[in-house]
Amino acid sequence: MAAKTTKPSPIPSVWARPQREPDQPALSRAAIVREAIVMLDAEGVEALSMRKLATRLNAGAASLYRHVATKDELMELAVDEVAAEIHVPAADSADWRAAVSEAARSFRTTALRHPWLSSVLGQAGLAYLGPNLMSYSERLAALFTAAGFPEPTSAIDAVMSYVIGMSTTEAAWLITVARSGETEADFIARLLPAAQQAVADHEHLAQGYAETEEAATTDPAALRDAKFAAALEIVLDGLALRLTR
C-alpha cells in the first residue's frame, strides 16, 4: 500500500500566493491598500478592520476577501506600499556615510509620516518579501557593497536597528502629543515640571534635561532631528572603524 503524501501547508503571506482578478472594476487590491493606509494614518492599527474598510469602500467584506485573505495580509501590503516612499541614494555615491545618512533620514521621515509603520514591521508577517521592501534592501546592500563592506547585511542590520528603534519611539511620542490636542512645545512645557522632578536625584539625567530644556520648548522638532542625527553618527563611526580594519 502506497504511503500517503501530506500536502504542505500554504505559506501565510500575501507574497506567496497569486493575486486574484478583481470582481468589480472599482475594487482592486491597490484601491483597498490605499484606503487602508489612509485609515492607518488617521486612526492607527487598532482601528483598522476589514469590515470598516469595506464600508469606506462601499463594498461588502466578502469582496475585500477576494483580494486580501486576512488583515495580516493587508498589513503586509500596506507596509510594502509605504516602503516605496523611502529613498536610497545610488550605490556609486562618492560619500557612503552621507548616502547612508540620507537613506536613514528618508526611512525616519516615512515612518513619522505613517506613525504605525515602525511598530508593525516585526509583526507584518513576511512583509520583507514585498517588492518595495525587497528593492529597498537591495539598494542598501548595493550601497554598502560599493563602500567596501565585506558583509553588507551586518551593516544594514546595524543601521536599520537604530533607525527603526528611534522611529518607533519618536512616532509613539508624536501620537501621544497629537492625542493631547496641544502643540508639541506646549505639551512639553506642561510635562517638564514632572520630568524635572523625576530626574532630580539622577545627576547625569538632570544635566541632560537642563541642556535641552530651552530647545525642547522652543523648537522640539529641530531637537528631535539633532538627536537622531547625532546618534546616527555614532553608528556610522562604528561602521567606519569596521571598514578600515
KOLFI-410152 format. One record per residue (C-alpha): x, y negated, z. Coordinates in steps of 0.5 Angstrom, whole numbers, padded with zeros to 4 digits, always signed. Each point is the difference from the previous one (the first is absolute). Layout:
N
XYZ;...
***
This chain:
245
+0000+0000+0000;+0003-0007-0002;+0001-0005+0005;-0004-0006+0001;+0003-0006-0002;-0001-0006+0004;-0002-0007-0004;+0005-0005+0003;-0004-0006+0004;+0000-0006-0004;+0005-0006+0002;-0004-0005+0004;+0002-0006-0004;-0004-0004-0006;+0007+0000-0004;+0000+0008+0000;-0007+0000-0004;-0002-0002-0007;-0005-0006+0000;-0007+0001-0002;-0003-0004-0005;-0005-0006+0002;-0007+0002+0001;-0002-0007-0002;+0004-0006-0004;-0001-0005+0006;+0003+0005+0005;+0007+0002-0001;+0006+0002+0005;+0003-0006-0001;-0006-0004+0002;-0001+0004+0006;+0007-0001+0002;+0000-0008-0001;-0006+0000+0004;+0002+0004+0006;+0007-0005+0000;-0005-0006+0001;-0003+0004+0006;+0006+0002+0003;+0003-0007-0001;-0006-0003+0003;-0002+0005+0006;+0005+0005+0001;+0001+0007-0001;-0005+0002+0006;-0006-0004-0004;+0001+0004-0007;-0005+0006-0001;-0002+0003-0007;-0007-0002+0002;+0001-0007+0001;+0005+0000-0006;-0006+0003-0004;-0005-0005+0002;+0005-0006-0002;+0001+0003-0007;-0008+0001-0001;+0002+0008-0001;-0002+0006+0004;+0005+0003+0005;+0000+0006-0005;+0002-0004-0006;+0006-0002+0004;+0002+0007+0002;+0000+0002-0007;+0007-0005-0001;+0002+0001+0007;-0001+0006+0004;+0002-0003+0007;+0001-0006+0004;+0007+0002+0001;+0001+0001-0008;-0003-0007+0000;+0005-0003+0005;+0006+0004-0005;-0003-0004-0006;+0000-0007+0004;+0007+0001+0003;+0002+0001-0007;-0004-0006-0003;+0003-0005+0004;+0007+0003-0001;+0000-0003-0007;+0001-0007+0003;+0007+0002+0003;+0006-0003-0004;+0006+0003+0000;+0006-0003-0004;+0003+0003-0006;+0006+0005+0002;+0005-0004-0004;-0001-0006+0005;+0007-0003+0002;-0001+0000+0007;-0003+0006+0003;-0001-0003+0007;-0004-0006-0003;-0004+0005-0004;-0002+0005+0006;-0002-0006+0004;-0005-0002-0006;-0003+0007+0000;-0001+0000+0007;-0003-0007+0001;-0004+0002-0006;-0003+0006+0004;-0001-0004+0006;-0004-0005-0004;-0004+0005-0003;-0001+0003+0007;-0002-0006+0003;-0005-0002-0006;-0003+0007+0002;+0001+0001+0007;-0003+0007+0000;+0006+0003-0005;+0006+0001+0005;-0005+0003+0005;-0002+0006-0004;+0006+0001-0004;+0001+0006+0004;-0007+0002+0000;-0002+0000-0007;+0001+0007-0002;+0005+0001-0006;+0000-0008-0002;+0007+0000-0001;-0002+0005-0007;-0003-0006-0003;+0002-0003-0006;+0002-0007+0003;+0003+0002+0006;+0004+0005-0004;+0002-0006-0004;+0002-0004+0006;+0004+0006+0003;+0004+0001-0007;+0001-0007-0001;+0003-0001+0007;+0004+0007-0001;+0003-0003-0006;+0002-0007+0003;+0004+0004+0006;+0003+0005-0005;+0002-0006-0004;+0003-0003+0006;+0004+0006+0001;-0003+0003+0006;+0001+0008-0001;-0006+0001+0004;-0005-0005-0002;-0006+0004+0003;+0003-0001+0007;+0001-0008-0001;-0007+0000-0003;-0003+0003+0007;+0004-0005+0004;-0002-0006-0003;-0008+0003-0001;+0000+0002+0007;+0002-0007+0002;-0005-0004-0005;-0006+0005+0002;+0001-0001+0007;+0001-0007+0000;-0006-0001-0005;-0005+0005+0005;+0002-0004+0006;-0001-0007-0004;-0006+0002-0003;-0003+0002+0006;+0001-0006+0004;-0003-0004-0006;-0006+0004+0000;+0000-0002+0008;+0000-0007-0002;-0005+0000-0005;-0005+0003+0005;+0001-0005+0005;-0002-0006-0005;+0006-0004+0001;+0006-0002-0004;+0006+0004+0002;+0003-0006+0003;-0006-0002+0005;+0000+0008+0001;+0007+0000+0002;-0001-0006+0004;-0005+0003+0004;+0003+0006+0001;+0007-0003+0002;-0001-0001+0008;-0002+0007+0001;+0006+0002-0004;+0005-0004+0003;-0003+0002+0007;+0001+0008-0002;+0008-0001-0002;+0001-0005+0006;+0004+0006+0003;+0004+0002-0006;+0006-0004-0002;+0001+0001-0007;-0007+0001-0002;-0002-0007+0003;+0006-0003-0003;-0002+0002-0007;-0007-0003+0001;+0003-0006+0002;+0004+0000-0006;-0006+0001-0005;-0006-0004+0004;+0000-0006-0004;+0001+0004-0007;-0006+0004+0003;-0005-0005+0001;+0002-0005-0006;+0001+0005-0006;-0001+0007+0002;+0000+0003-0007;+0007-0003-0001;+0003+0003+0006;-0003+0007-0002;+0003-0001-0006;+0007-0002+0003;+0000+0006+0005;-0002+0005-0006;+0006-0003-0004;+0005+0001+0006;-0002+0007+0002;+0001+0002-0007;+0007-0003-0001;+0002+0005+0006;-0003+0006-0004;+0004-0002-0006;+0006-0002+0004;+0000+0008+0002;-0001+0002-0007;+0005-0004-0003;+0005+0003+0005;-0002+0007-0003;+0001-0003-0007;+0007-0002+0002;+0003+0007+0003;
***
